Each structure stands twice: as structure tokens, then as C-alpha cells.
Amino acid sequence: MLAWNSHGTELSRFSRQRITRAAIAVMLLIPLLYGAMYVWAFWDPTTRMDALPVALVNQDAGAVRDGKHVSFGTEVVDELVEDASLGWQVTDAATATAGLNTGRYYFAVTVPSDFSASIVALGDDDPTPASIRVTYDDTNSFLASTLGKPALPQ
């Protein structure tokens, strides 16, 4: 009866060679390194939200209230940029769309042209809700869209 660790077994010859032991070590090390890098990359992504590139488009035309021109869209954009909780990049609609398609921006926030008019009309008989459009692109990064949705009021 031969034992597994006897001198003539294939297993013992396999473990005596340095190259074989190195190959086994590398085969064990690669998945360990991959797993460690994956955990490191997604450990706490919310700490760097200010580096997340987000297109911010202001198309608001403004409105007249009490004889004065008001632009609530500009106020919203200024507040968001000043807050700096995300990597806001103020741009136009064409650049934002192109940036979403190329992966430059993770999502785009657009203040529509009737934003101020909708806010001014709140006191009228037929008010319309003021809204801000958010366009996500999950092809760039699903994680960025997942993190961006709670960062913006819905």
C-alpha cells in the first residue's frame, strides 16, 4: 500500500519543484488581489461624490413677477455649484448630451426654460408644477447613477 506522501508518488514530485510551487502561489494570489481591489474600489464611494462629474444645464428663460425680471433657474444653479456636493459642471444642453454619450458626465441635471414661469404661476388660478429634469446614463457607471439618485431630490 502506497501512501500519498511516499517518495515515489506524483504528488510529492509535483511539490518538490520550485516552479510548480510558484505557479500554485500565483494561482491563489491573483483572485485574492482581484477581490481586494474590488472591495477597495467600492468601499465607501460616497466620500468622493464631489469628484463625480455631473452636467448642469440652465435653460431657464426667467419670468416677470411684480414688474421685475426673476430667474429662479440661475438661483438654483448657483446654489448647487456653491454647495459642491457633486462635481457640477455648468454647460449647455448639446455639450451635456454629448458628454453623457461619451461618458464624460455620469448624469445631467437640466433646469427647463419654463422653470421661473412655473414658479411665478403658482399664485395663479391654473398653476403648473416647476420641475427639474435629470438624465441618467447607466452605460457609463451603474454605481454613479445609483449614488446620484439619492443625492438629488425627486
C-alpha positions in Angstrom: 0.0 0.0 0.0 1.4 3.4 -1.1 0.9 6.5 1.0 0.1 9.8 -0.6 3.3 11.3 0.6 5.7 8.5 -0.2 8.8 9.3 -2.2 7.6 7.9 -5.5 4.1 9.4 -5.8 3.3 12.0 -8.4 2.1 14.4 -5.7 5.4 14.6 -4.0 7.3 15.1 -7.2 4.9 17.9 -8.1 5.5 19.7 -4.8 9.3 19.4 -4.9 9.8 21.7 -7.9 10.1 25.4 -7.3 8.3 26.5 -10.4 5.3 24.3 -9.5 5.1 25.8 -6.0 5.4 29.3 -7.5 2.6 28.6 -10.0 0.3 27.4 -7.2 1.1 30.5 -5.2 0.3 32.8 -8.1 -2.9 31.0 -8.9 -4.0 31.6 -5.3 -2.7 35.2 -5.2 -4.4 36.5 -8.3 -8.1 36.0 -7.2 -7.1 37.4 -3.7 -5.6 40.6 -5.3 -8.6 41.0 -7.6 -11.1 40.6 -4.7 -9.1 43.1 -2.6 -9.0 45.7 -5.4 -12.8 45.3 -5.9 -13.5 45.8 -2.2 -11.1 48.8 -2.1 -12.8 50.4 -5.2 -16.3 50.2 -3.8 -15.5 50.6 -0.1 -17.1 53.9 0.5 -17.9 55.7 -2.7 -20.0 58.4 -1.0 -16.8 60.1 0.4 -15.8 61.3 -3.1 -19.1 62.5 -4.5 -17.6 65.9 -5.2 -15.4 64.3 -7.9 -18.4 62.8 -9.7 -18.7 64.8 -13.0 -22.3 66.0 -13.4 -23.5 68.2 -16.2 -25.7 71.2 -15.0 -27.7 72.9 -17.7 -29.7 76.1 -17.1 -32.2 76.7 -19.9 -34.4 78.9 -17.7 -35.7 82.0 -19.6 -36.8 83.7 -16.5 -40.2 85.4 -15.8 -41.7 88.7 -14.6 -43.1 88.9 -11.1 -44.4 92.2 -9.7 -42.9 94.1 -12.6 -39.3 92.7 -12.0 -37.5 90.1 -14.1 -36.7 87.0 -11.9 -34.6 83.9 -12.8 -35.1 81.1 -10.3 -33.1 78.7 -12.5 -30.0 80.8 -12.1 -30.5 80.8 -8.3 -30.9 77.0 -8.3 -27.7 76.6 -10.4 -25.8 79.0 -8.2 -26.8 77.2 -5.0 -25.9 73.7 -6.5 -22.5 74.9 -7.6 -21.8 76.6 -4.3 -22.9 73.5 -2.4 -20.3 71.4 -4.3 -21.7 68.1 -3.0 -21.3 66.8 -6.6 -18.8 67.7 -9.3 -21.1 70.2 -11.0 -20.0 71.4 -14.4 -22.2 74.1 -15.8 -22.7 73.6 -19.6 -25.2 73.8 -22.4 -27.6 71.1 -23.5 -25.7 70.0 -26.5 -22.5 69.6 -24.5 -24.3 67.7 -21.7 -25.9 65.3 -24.2 -22.6 64.7 -25.9 -20.9 64.3 -22.5 -23.5 61.7 -21.5 -22.9 59.7 -24.7 -19.2 59.7 -24.4 -19.0 59.0 -20.7 -17.7 62.4 -19.7 -20.7 63.1 -17.4 -22.4 60.4 -15.3 -25.7 62.2 -15.4 -27.1 65.6 -16.4 -29.4 68.0 -14.5 -31.4 70.4 -16.6 -33.4 73.4 -15.4 -36.0 73.8 -18.2 -36.9 77.0 -19.9 -40.2 77.4 -18.1 -38.9 76.9 -14.6 -39.2 80.5 -13.4 -42.6 80.9 -15.2 -43.9 77.9 -13.4 -42.8 79.2 -10.0 -44.4 82.6 -10.7 -47.6 80.9 -11.9 -48.0 79.2 -8.5 -50.2 82.0 -7.4 -52.4 81.9 -10.5 -55.7 80.0 -10.9 -54.1 77.4 -13.1 -50.6 76.7 -11.7 -48.1 74.3 -13.3 -45.5 72.4 -11.3 -41.9 73.5 -11.7 -39.7 70.6 -12.4 -36.0 69.9 -13.0 -35.1 67.1 -15.4 -32.4 64.5 -14.5 -31.0 62.3 -17.2 -29.0 59.2 -16.1 -26.8 57.1 -18.3 -26.2 53.6 -16.7 -23.9 52.6 -19.6 -21.2 54.7 -18.1 -21.4 53.5 -14.5 -24.4 51.9 -12.8 -22.9 52.8 -9.4 -22.7 56.5 -10.3 -26.4 56.5 -11.2 -27.3 54.6 -8.1 -25.4 57.1 -5.9 -26.7 60.1 -7.9 -30.4 59.3 -7.4 -30.5 59.8 -3.6 -28.2 62.9 -3.9 -30.9 64.7 -5.9 -34.4 65.5 -4.6 -37.0 63.5 -6.6 
